[in-house]
């Protein structure tokens, strides 16, 4: 979460933007202007159009006004006073009436010659605390008033803001690099996935090369889990509505898909989560303490009715293939199982160079406890176990109130990618409530029935999202083991194509994924095309190589190896794939 100083700085700048706009365009109506993750914005109703070409002069005006902004002064007004002040601004009047209806104080804040309706949260002395080169107006966009498409379209001006010029420049450079790495752009260029309007937004289809990456990830995570005695299962993609009524998801989980009815009148739902199915698998036979911990795993797809405006390439989709596991444990096994999960997570993250991550512990919204299953006692116990586990593992963590699932608190792990952006991946949820709901028991060493405890765990999160993250993390240059094509073979002339086919056959016998670029274009163009596809190794096959039975290899990093034997090259490839470096 952003610190209070940065929040207040950005909020103060939103006011400064509004002051500059109103001074330059007096007929404008200002509406709302909050602090956001990378800066601020303010929504306006302009009497004449304003575009991005106008931003530099607005930004200059902001810097001019900033010099005189010495202090924010707050003042409480009654309903009549407030409405009188904004008598010509229906947007402010609407906000004022809502504040009054809630019984809250109506407060105005003034800095310099500018006054605005505001709850507060500013810098004490903007002119001293805001560096003039630490902010920048970024772009102009349309935005419906209150986010409702039935309302008037306003003009939203976005700004970027940080505490220093250096932080601003770092962010802008990172964003420019992120544009180059955009997984939607690279996914198209590298022929990894496609999205069809006819199939539907949020329903990406993996092309052959994209499917290779997903398959390799599935094989990788499955092998890691099988080594830890996870048991893999397969469940159907739909279930009777009653299953989700029992689990509590129907009515509590907005992203559940609509129901469908069969000829007998039974209602079915496409699964939005796997846990209820796995609970029924657990309950399909009796268990004793000797069976626990029982780890049920599955790489399977769930379907969620995500809002269309939030869908984005592979990062936010309607079909989510999870590396899902449910750990059925005794109460005494919870902490050791969490430790095992973290060790697995670290081992997997290391392969992808995700060595910088942070831990968030999501707890209930204490002001809205009726949203959640279970008693205060159970929730306090579960939350404390997660906090104590994080402390025992020497993990720095933050508490995120209101972010828990309705049946239990969770740990979320956010990793930093190669350019410093954060991505939420691993989730560990501790669940005492669904075992009660589904009456999941085991026979203890005392011969009596006991309730099992469930840990809901996904390490990669979803394969679609994880692939999107990896595309951007690696900028499309995947490590050898993940690369859809590992070796491109380029015969110099047509008479070298037969030799290229023989070499390709040898490599494929060792499970090396190869692609031949036949001599139907210039050599330079074919080499350029292979490199555009970010293939790790390109073999140039000409007279010299054919006569010497050696290979000339061009590496993706620009280095070249000449005179290497096929045998030595195969050993190099095999070891690199095994090492996953």
C-alpha positions in Angstrom: 0.0 0.0 0.0 1.3 3.5 -0.8 2.6 5.5 2.1 0.6 8.4 3.5 3.1 11.0 2.4 2.9 9.8 -1.2 -0.9 9.6 -1.1 -1.1 13.1 0.3 1.4 14.4 -2.3 -0.7 12.9 -5.2 -3.9 14.1 -3.7 -2.5 17.6 -3.3 -1.4 17.5 -7.0 -5.0 16.6 -8.0 -6.1 19.8 -6.4 -3.3 21.7 -8.1 -4.4 20.3 -11.5 -7.9 21.4 -10.9 -6.7 24.9 -9.9 -4.7 25.2 -13.0 -7.5 24.0 -15.3 -10.1 26.3 -13.7 -7.7 29.3 -14.1 -7.0 28.5 -17.7 -10.5 27.4 -18.7 -12.9 29.4 -16.4 -16.1 27.8 -17.8 -15.0 24.3 -16.8 -16.8 22.2 -14.1 -14.5 20.2 -11.9 -15.8 17.0 -10.4 -13.5 14.5 -8.5 -9.8 14.0 -8.3 -8.3 11.2 -6.3 -4.8 9.8 -5.7 -4.1 6.6 -7.7 -1.4 4.0 -7.8 1.1 6.0 -10.0 -0.2 9.5 -9.5 -3.5 11.2 -9.7 -6.4 12.3 -12.0 -9.2 14.8 -12.1 -12.4 14.6 -14.1 -13.7 17.8 -15.8 -16.6 18.9 -17.9 -15.0 21.3 -20.4 -17.0 23.7 -22.5 -14.6 23.1 -25.4 -12.4 20.1 -26.1 -9.1 19.6 -24.4 -6.5 17.2 -25.8 -3.1 15.9 -24.9 -1.4 18.7 -26.8 -2.8 21.0 -24.1 -1.1 19.1 -21.3 2.3 20.9 -21.4 0.7 24.3 -20.9 -1.6 23.0 -18.1 1.5 21.4 -16.4 3.4 24.7 -16.7 0.5 26.5 -15.0 0.5 24.0 -12.2 4.2 24.7 -11.5 3.5 28.4 -11.6 0.6 28.1 -9.1 2.6 25.7 -6.9 5.0 28.5 -5.9 2.2 30.2 -3.9 0.7 27.1 -2.3 1.9 27.4 1.3 -0.8 25.7 3.3 -4.1 23.7 3.0 -6.8 25.2 5.3 -9.9 23.1 6.1 -13.3 24.5 6.8 -16.6 22.8 7.7 -19.7 24.1 5.9 -23.4 23.3 6.4 -25.5 21.9 3.5 -26.8 25.3 2.4 -23.4 27.0 2.4 -21.8 24.2 0.5 -24.5 24.1 -2.2 -24.4 27.9 -2.5 -20.6 27.8 -3.1 -21.0 25.3 -5.9 -24.4 26.5 -7.1 -23.3 26.3 -10.8 -21.7 22.8 -10.5 -24.3 20.0 -10.4 -21.6 17.4 -9.9 -20.4 18.9 -6.6 -23.9 19.5 -5.5 -24.7 15.8 -6.0 -21.6 14.8 -3.9 -22.6 17.4 -1.2 -26.1 16.0 -0.9 -24.7 12.4 -0.6 -22.3 13.4 2.1 -25.2 15.1 4.0 -27.5 12.1 3.6 -24.8 9.9 5.2 -24.6 12.3 8.1 -21.0 13.1 7.4 -19.2 16.5 7.8 -19.1 18.6 4.6 -15.5 19.9 4.5 -13.8 22.4 2.1 -10.1 22.8 1.7 -8.4 26.0 0.4 -4.8 26.4 -0.8 -3.7 29.6 -2.5 -6.7 30.9 -4.4 -8.3 27.5 -4.9 -11.1 25.9 -2.8 -12.5 22.4 -3.3 -14.9 20.0 -1.6 -12.6 17.4 0.0 -12.3 15.0 3.0 -8.6 15.9 3.4 -5.3 14.2 3.2 -2.9 16.8 1.9 0.7 18.0 2.3 1.1 20.7 4.9 3.2 22.9 2.7 2.9 21.9 -1.0 5.4 24.5 -2.3 8.1 23.1 -0.1 7.2 19.4 -0.1 6.5 19.0 -3.9 9.5 19.0 -6.2 8.4 20.8 -9.5 10.0 18.1 -11.5 8.6 15.1 -9.6 5.2 15.1 -11.5 4.1 15.1 -15.1 0.7 15.2 -16.8 0.4 12.0 -18.6 -2.7 11.5 -20.8 -6.3 12.5 -21.5 -9.2 10.0 -21.5 -13.0 9.9 -21.4 -14.7 8.9 -18.2 -18.4 8.6 -17.4 -19.5 10.6 -14.3 -19.5 8.1 -11.4 -18.4 5.4 -13.8 -22.0 5.0 -15.1 -22.4 4.9 -18.9 -25.8 6.4 -18.5 -24.2 9.6 -17.3 -22.4 12.3 -19.1 -18.9 11.6 -20.5 -16.3 13.8 -18.8 -12.7 14.5 -19.7 -10.2 12.8 -17.3 -6.7 14.2 -17.1 -4.1 11.7 -15.6 -0.9 12.7 -14.0 2.2 10.8 -12.8 3.7 11.8 -9.4 6.5 10.5 -7.1 8.5 12.0 -4.3 11.5 12.7 -6.5 12.5 13.4 -10.1 14.6 10.3 -10.1 11.6 8.1 -9.1 9.4 9.7 -11.8 12.0 9.0 -14.4 12.5 5.5 -13.3 8.8 4.8 -13.5 8.5 6.4 -17.0 11.5 4.3 -18.2 10.0 1.2 -16.7 6.7 1.9 -18.4 8.4 2.4 -21.8 10.1 -0.9 -21.3 6.8 -2.5 -20.3 5.3 -1.3 -23.6 8.0 -3.2 -25.5 7.3 -6.3 -23.3 3.5 -6.1 -23.6 2.4 -9.8 -23.7 -0.4 -9.0 -26.1 2.0 -7.5 -28.6 4.6 -10.2 -28.2 2.0 -13.0 -28.0 0.9 -12.0 -31.5 4.4 -11.5 -32.9 5.6 -14.8 -31.5 2.4 -16.6 -32.5 1.6 -17.7 -28.9 -2.1 -17.0 -28.6 -5.0 -15.4 -30.3 -8.4 -13.9 -29.2 -11.4 -14.1 -31.4 -14.3 -11.8 -31.1 -16.6 -14.6 -32.2 -15.2 -16.9 -29.5 -15.4 -14.1 -26.9 -13.4 -11.5 -25.1 -11.5 -13.0 -22.2 -11.3 -16.4 -23.8 -7.8 -16.6 -25.3 -6.8 -19.6 -27.5 -3.3 -20.9 -27.3 -1.6 -21.5 -30.7 0.8 -24.4 -31.1 3.8 -22.5 -29.8 1.9 -21.1 -26.8 0.6 -24.5 -26.0 4.1 -25.8 -25.9 4.9 -23.3 -23.1 1.8 -24.2 -21.2 2.5 -27.9 -21.5 6.1 -27.5 -20.3 4.9 -25.5 -17.3 2.3 -28.2 -16.5 4.9 -30.9 -16.7 7.3 -28.9 -14.5 4.8 -28.1 -11.7 3.4 -31.6 -11.8 6.8 -33.3 -11.4 7.6 -31.0 -8.5 4.4 -31.8 -6.7 4.6 -35.6 -7.4 8.0 -35.6 -5.7 6.2 -34.3 -2.6 3.5 -37.0 -2.8 0.7 -34.9 -4.2 -2.1 -37.1 -5.7 -3.4 -35.8 -9.0 -7.1 -36.1 -9.8 -9.5 -35.2 -12.6 -12.9 -33.5 -12.0 -15.6 -32.4 -14.5 -16.0 -28.8 -15.5 -19.6 -28.5 -14.3 -21.5 -29.4 -11.2 -25.0 -29.2 -9.9 -26.0 -25.9 -8.5 -26.6 -27.5 -5.1 -22.8 -28.1 -4.7 -22.1 -24.4 -4.8 -25.1 -23.6 -2.6 -23.6 -25.9 0.0 -20.1 -24.4 -0.4 -21.6 -20.9 -0.1 -20.3 -19.7 -3.4 -23.7 -19.2 -5.0 -24.8 -15.8 -3.9 -21.4 -14.8 -2.3 -19.2 -15.1 -5.4 -20.2 -12.6 -8.1 -18.1 -14.2 -10.8 -20.1 -17.5 -10.8 -21.3 -18.3 -14.3 -25.0 -18.4 -15.0 -26.7 -21.8 -14.5 -27.9 -24.1 -17.2 -30.8 -26.5 -17.0 -31.0 -30.1 -18.4 -34.1 -31.9 -19.6 -34.8 -33.2 -16.0 -34.9 -29.7 -14.6 -31.5 -30.0 -12.8 -29.5 -26.8 -12.8 -25.7 -27.0 -13.5 -22.9 -24.4 -13.2 -19.6 -24.3 -14.9 -17.1 -24.5 -12.0 -15.6 -21.2 -10.9 -13.4 -23.0 -8.3 -12.3 -26.6 -7.7 -12.5 -26.9 -4.0 -16.1 -28.3 -3.7 -15.3 -31.1 -6.1 -12.1 -31.9 -4.2 -14.1 -31.9 -0.9 -16.4 -34.5 -2.4 -13.4 -36.6 -3.5 -12.1 -36.4 0.1 -15.5 -37.5 1.4 -15.8 -40.4 -1.1 -13.9 -42.7 1.4 -13.1 -42.7 5.1 -9.7 -41.4 6.3 -7.5 -41.8 9.4 -4.8 -39.7 10.8 -2.3 -42.0 9.0 -3.6 -40.7 5.6 -2.8 -37.1 6.5 -1.5 -34.8 5.2 -3.4 -35.7 2.0 -2.6 -33.4 -0.9 -5.0 -33.5 -3.8 -3.7 -31.7 -6.9 -5.0 -30.8 -10.4 -4.1 -28.6 -13.3 -7.6 -27.7 -14.4 -9.7 -24.9 -15.8 -12.3 -22.9 -14.0 -14.6 -20.3 -15.6 -15.4 -17.0 -14.1 -17.8 -14.3 -15.3 -15.3 -11.5 -15.1 -16.4 -8.0 -16.1 -15.6 -7.2 -19.7 -13.8 -4.0 -18.8 -11.3 -5.8 -16.6 -10.3 -8.5 -19.2 -6.8 -8.1 -20.5 -5.0 -10.6 -22.8 -3.8 -13.6 -20.7 -3.6 -11.6 -17.4 -7.4 -11.4 -16.8 -9.5 -14.0 -18.5 -12.7 -16.0 -18.1 -11.1 -19.4 -18.5 -8.5 -19.8 -15.7 -6.3 -23.0 -15.7 -5.0 -23.3 -12.1 -2.3 -25.4 -10.6 -4.7 -26.1 -7.8 -4.1 -28.1 -4.7 -6.0 -28.8 -1.5 -4.1 -30.0 1.5 -6.2 -32.0 4.0 -4.3 -31.8 7.3 -4.7 -32.2 11.1 -4.5 -29.0 13.2 -1.0 -30.1 14.3 0.2 -30.3 10.7 -0.9 -26.8 9.6 2.4 -25.0 10.3 4.7 -27.7 8.9 2.5 -27.9 5.8 2.7 -24.1 5.2 6.5 -24.4 5.6 6.6 -27.1 3.0 4.5 -25.0 0.6 6.8 -22.1 1.0 9.9 -24.3 0.3 8.2 -25.5 -2.8 7.3 -22.0 -3.8 10.9 -20.8 -3.4 12.2 -23.7 -5.3 9.9 -22.9 -8.2 10.4 -19.1 -8.1 14.2 -19.6 -8.3 13.8 -21.3 -11.7 12.2 -18.2 -13.1 14.5 -15.7 -11.2 11.6 -14.5 -9.1 13.8 -14.0 -6.1 12.3 -10.7 -4.9 8.8 -11.1 -3.5 6.6 -9.8 -0.7 4.0 -11.4 1.5 0.5 -10.1 2.2 -1.8 -11.7 4.7 -5.5 -11.1 3.9 -7.9 -10.9 6.8 -11.6 -10.2 7.2 -13.2 -6.8 6.9 -13.9 -6.4 10.6 -16.6 -3.9 10.0 -18.6 -6.3 7.8 -18.2 -9.7 9.5 -21.6 -11.0 8.2 -19.9 -11.5 4.8 -17.9 -14.4 6.1 -18.5 -18.0 7.2 -17.6 -19.0 10.8 -17.2 -17.6 14.2 -14.9 -14.8 15.5 -13.0 -17.5 17.4 -12.3 -19.6 14.3 -11.3 -16.5 12.2 -8.9 -15.2 14.9 -7.3 -18.6 15.2 -6.8 -18.9 11.4 -5.5 -15.4 11.0 -3.1 -15.8 13.9 -1.7 -19.1 12.5 -0.9 -17.4 9.2 0.8 -14.5 10.9 2.8 -16.8 13.2 3.8 -18.9 10.2 5.1 -15.9 8.4 7.1 -14.8 11.5 8.5 -18.3 11.9 9.7 -18.3 8.3 11.2 -14.8 8.8 9.0 -13.3 6.2 8.2 -9.6 6.1 4.5 -9.2 5.6 1.7 -6.6 5.6 -1.9 -7.1 6.7 -4.6 -6.5 4.1 -8.0 -6.0 5.8 -11.0 -7.1 3.8 -9.1 -9.2 1.2 -9.8 -12.6 2.8 -12.0 -15.2 1.0 -15.4 -15.6 2.7 -14.4 -18.9 4.2 -10.9 -18.1 5.5 -7.8 -15.8 5.6 -5.0 -16.2 3.0 -1.4 -15.4 2.2 -0.8 -13.8 -1.2 2.7 -13.7 -2.7 3.7 -10.8 -5.0 6.9 -11.2 -7.1 8.9 -8.6 -8.8 9.7 -9.2 -12.4 12.9 -8.3 -14.4 11.9 -4.6 -14.6 10.7 -4.3 -11.1 6.9 -4.6 -11.5 4.9 -6.6 -9.0 2.6 -9.6 -9.9 0.4 -11.6 -7.5 1.1 -15.3 -8.0 0.9 -17.8 -5.1 -2.1 -18.0 -2.8 -2.3 -20.0 0.4 -5.8 -20.0 2.1 -6.4 -21.5 5.5 -9.9 -22.9 5.9 -11.5 -24.2 9.1 -15.0 -23.4 7.8 -15.6 -25.5 4.7 -14.6 -28.7 6.5 -17.4 -28.0 8.9 -19.7 -27.2 6.0 -18.9 -30.5 4.2 -18.4 -32.5 7.4 -14.9 -33.6 6.4 -13.6 -35.9 9.1 -10.7 -38.3 9.9 -10.3 -40.9 12.6 -7.5 -39.8 15.0 -5.1 -42.0 16.9 -7.6 -41.8 19.8 -10.2 -43.7 17.6 -12.5 -40.7 17.5 -13.7 -38.5 14.7 -12.0 -35.1 14.1 -12.5 -32.3 11.6 -9.8 -32.0 9.0 -8.4 -28.6 8.1 -8.0 -27.5 4.5 -5.3 -25.4 2.8 -6.2 -24.1 -0.6 -3.0 -23.6 -2.6 -1.9 -22.4 -6.0 1.8 -21.8 -6.6 1.7 -20.4 -10.2 -1.8 -19.1 -9.7 -3.2 -19.6 -13.2 -1.2 -20.8 -16.3 -2.7 -18.1 -18.5 -1.8 -15.3 -16.1 1.6 -16.9 -15.4 2.3 -17.2 -19.1 1.4 -13.5 -19.6 3.8 -12.6 -16.7 6.6 -14.7 -18.1 6.2 -13.3 -21.6 6.8 -9.8 -20.2 9.4 -11.0 -17.6 11.5 -12.5 -20.3 10.5 -10.0 -23.1 9.6 -13.1 -25.1 13.1 -14.6 -24.9 12.2 -17.7 -22.9 14.9 -20.0 -21.4 15.7 -22.9 -23.5 13.5 -25.4 -21.7 10.4 -23.2 -22.3 11.2 -21.9 -25.8 8.6 -23.2 -28.3 11.4 -23.6 -30.9 14.7 -24.3 -29.3 16.9 -24.5 -32.4 16.3 -23.0 -35.8 18.2 -24.6 -38.7 19.0 -22.4 -41.7 20.4 -24.0 -44.8 22.5 -21.5 -46.8 21.3 -22.8 -50.2 18.8 -25.3 -51.5 21.5 -28.1 -51.8 22.0 -27.8 -48.0 18.3 -28.5 -47.1 18.7 -32.3 -47.1 21.5 -32.0 -44.6 19.3 -29.7 -42.5 16.5 -32.3 -42.4 19.0 -35.0 -41.2 20.2 -32.7 -38.5 16.6 -31.8 -37.5 15.8 -35.5 -37.2 18.8 -36.1 -34.9 17.9 -33.2 -32.7 14.2 -34.3 -32.5 15.3 -37.8 -31.4 16.7 -36.1 -28.3 13.4 -34.1 -27.9 14.9 -30.8 -29.1 12.2 -28.7 -30.7 13.5 -27.6 -34.1 12.4 -25.5 -37.0 13.9 -25.4 -40.5 13.9 -22.2 -42.6 14.1 -23.4 -46.2 16.1 -21.5 -48.8 13.1 -19.7 -50.2 14.4 -16.3 -49.2 17.7 -14.6 -48.7 20.0 -15.9 -46.0 20.0 -12.6 -44.2 16.2 -12.4 -44.1 15.9 -15.9 -42.7 18.5 -15.3 -40.0 16.7 -12.1 -39.1 13.3 -13.9 -39.0 14.7 -16.6 -36.7 16.0 -14.0 -34.3 12.8 -12.0 -34.4 11.1 -15.2 -33.1 13.7 -15.1 -30.3 14.9 -18.6 -30.9 17.7 -19.5 -28.4 20.0 -21.1 -31.0 20.3 -20.7 -34.8 22.3 -23.1 -36.8 23.7 -21.8 -40.1 24.3 -24.8 -42.4 26.5 -24.3 -45.5 29.4 -25.9 -47.4 31.9 -25.5 -44.6 29.6 -27.2 -42.0 28.6 -30.0 -44.4 32.2 -30.9 -45.3 33.6 -30.7 -41.8 30.6 -32.3 -40.0 30.6 -29.5 -37.5 28.1 -26.7 -36.7 28.1 -23.0 -36.7 25.8 -21.7 -33.9 24.5 -18.2 -33.5 23.2 -17.6 -29.9 20.3 -15.4 -29.2 22.6 -13.1 -27.2 24.6 -12.4 -30.3 27.6 -14.6 -29.6 28.7 -17.2 -32.1 30.2 -20.7 -31.8 32.0 -22.3 -34.7 33.2 -25.8 -35.3 31.2 -27.6 -32.6 30.3 -31.2 -33.2 26.6 -32.3 -33.2 27.4 -34.5 -30.2 28.8 -31.7 -28.1 26.0 -29.4 -29.1 23.4 -32.0 -28.0 25.2 -32.4 -24.7 25.1 -28.6 -24.2 21.4 -28.4 -25.0 20.5 -31.4 -22.8 22.3 -30.0 -19.8 20.9 -26.5 -20.3 17.4 -27.9 -20.5 18.0 -30.1 -17.4 19.4 -27.1 -15.4 16.5 -24.8 -16.5 18.8 -21.8 -16.4 
